Amino acid sequence: MQKKLTLSIDEEVYDGLHQVIGRRRISRFIEDLVRPHVTSKDLEEEYRAMAADRDREAEALEWTEALAGDGFDEAR
């Protein structure tokens, strides 16, 4: 559910938002900036979601496997 919020901001910031972000996208822009600072995250759930991403996991495995051989080339 969405709620309406009224903010007071400097005129220069207001004009910049309209020029850079665009009239119909300001709310989403501000919400995306603020969300990580005001919502709690369930870290375990975030890790679970990342592990469920098979493409990401395959890419991570390929990357780590490629690095595994790097240490064997160094002289001791």
Secondary structure, DSSP 4 states (H G I P E B T S, - for coil): ----------HHHHHHIIIII-GGGHHHHHHHHHHHHHS---HHHHHHHHHH-HHHHHHHHHHHHHHHTGGGGS--
